[in-house]
């Protein structure tokens, strides 16, 4: 390959479009799509069929009603597709209900979930719908700027496995974690104006695809 061709190839690779899916069964799908579409070279798409995951490099499981999303995952045969997506080490982010579905264990429950992340969670630990609140804090790995953190009937991460890193604690309670290819947040970055957390998610994908 000649020098000029190499330069063109590198420029093209740097501008390569990345496709990210948002699981569109229930919950805050539009909000995540809106944030992702503000990021350069990202094509965000609503995922309604398992086979649509094949062309994606990342997947967001949004907040919503985790019981409803769990039932719809089973009904539309998404479980195996998401498990395969994870086995390929593609990047997954679960926010609120998505976090619950990714957890290996839910306190006081023995229901079938995705169980892809070695954490234990407690439902509604930050309060009921009436106790919803917005905090503001810096998450150093995500951004040097303070982030608005929207907690709505948010789950609490009570235990983490050895391969899971804590991204953020709220009053010494674990509210965000990650491992090599999964992010989980108890709060809703998609309900704020900032795209910093979505950019962090995209950067994690870029490190994988590059």
N, C-alpha and C positions, 0 to 999 in steps of 0.2 A: 504493500500500500504506500503510495507516494505521500509526501509531506502535506500537500494541499488536501488530498483526499482524507488523510488522517485528521487534519484540522476540522474539515467539514463533518466528519463522523463524530468527533468529540463534541462539537457544537450541537449536533443533532441529538447525541446521547444526553447532553446536559438539559436539553429542552424536551426530553421524552415525556409524553403524557402518561400519567399514572391513573389507573382506574380504581376507584374506591367505592365499595358498596355499603349501603345502609340497609340493614334488615328491615323490610317494610311490611311487617305483619301487624304492628300496633305501636303506638307511642310517638316520641318526638322525632319522626323521620325528617320532615321538612326542615326543621331547625338545623339538623346536622348537615343536610344537603346544602343549605344556604351558606353555612360556614365553610364547608369544603370548597364550594365553588368560588370563594373569594381568594383561594390560593392558586398561584400560577401553576400551570401544567397539570392540574388535577381535574379529572372528569369524575364527578360523583354521580352515582346512579342508585335508584331504589331497587332493592333486590326482593323480588316476589316469587321467584322460582329457584330451587336448589342449583340447577345447572348454570344459572347466571353468575354464580360465584367463581366459575372456572376462569373467567377473564379478569378477575379482580386481584389486586395485590394487597388490599386491606379491607377489613370489614368492621363496621360499627354496629353493635347491638344497643339500640337506644333505650332511654328510660321510658317507662310506661307502667303497665300492670304486668308484673313478672309471671303471675299465674296464667294470665291470658296469653302472653307471648309463649310461655312454655307449652300450652295446649296447642297453639297454632304451629309451633315448631314441629310438634309430633304429627299434627294433622297433615301438614304440607311436606312432611318427610325431609326436614332440614337437618335433623340431628347428625346423620352420617356425613352430610355434605360439609357441615361446620367442623366436625371432627377431622375430616380429611383436610380441610383448609388449614386447621391448626397443625396437623402432622407435617404439612408442607412448610411449616415455620413461617407462614404468612402472618401478617400483623392483625390482631383483633383488639378492639377497644369496646368494653362494656361500661355504660354509664347507668348508675342507679339500678334499675331493673336488670339491665345487662350485666352488671356486676354480680347480682344475685344468681343469675342463670349460669355464669361462668364459675361460680364458687364450687369447690369440692364438697363443702358441707354448709348447711343452713341450720342454725340452732333451732332445736325443737321440731324439725321436719325431717321426713324421710321420703322426699319426692324426687322424681327423675328430673335432673337438670343436665346441663352440658358438662359440668364438673371438669373443666379444662385448666383451672387455676387453683393451685394448692393454698387455698385460704378458707377460713371459716367465717361466716357472716351472721349477723343478727338483724332481722328485719326491723324497720321503723325505729331504729335505736336512737336517732337524732330527733325523734318526736313525730307526732301525727301531722296530718295536713295543716291543721291550725297552727302547729308549731314550726311550720316552714320558715326559713330565714335565709338571708344573704350575708355571708361573711366576706371579708377582703383580706387577702394575705398573699405573700410571695411564695411561689413554689420554685426554688432555685433551678432545678433541672429543666423546668418548662420555660421560665422567663424571669428576667430581672425586674419586670414590672409587676405591681400588685394585681392579682386576679380577683374578680368577683366570683364567689363560690356559692352557687344556689343549691340549697339543701331542701328537698321536698320529700317528706316521709323517707328520709335517706337511711340506707342500711349502714351498719357499722362493721368494719372488719375486725374481728376479735382475735384471730390467730393467722399467722403467715408461715408458709413452709420455708425451707432453707434456700430455695431458688427464687424466692420472691423478695423484691426490694420495696421498701416503703418510700413513696413519693411525697406524701403529705399527711400530717397529723393535725386534727382540729381539737384543741384542748386536750392533748395527749391521747386522743382517740384516732385510730387509723382510718383515713378517709380516701386514700389513693395509693395504689401499688402498681408494680409492673414486674414482669420477668422479661426474658429475651424477646418474646413475640406477643405478649398480652399486656394491655393496660386496663386497669379497672378503677373507676372513680365513683364515689358515693354521691357526688354532686353533679351538676348539669352545666358544663361549659357552653353547651349549645344555646342556653337561655341567657347568655350575656352578649355584649357587643364584641368582646375580644375573640380573636381567632388564634390566640397564642397556643392554647392546648391542642387545637386541631393541627396547627403547624408542627407542634411537637410530635404528634401522631404521624403526620406525613413524613417528617424527617426520619422517624424510626423505620418507616417503609422504604424510604430512599436508601438508607444504609443497607437494607436487605437486597433491593433490586440492583444496586450498583456494585 
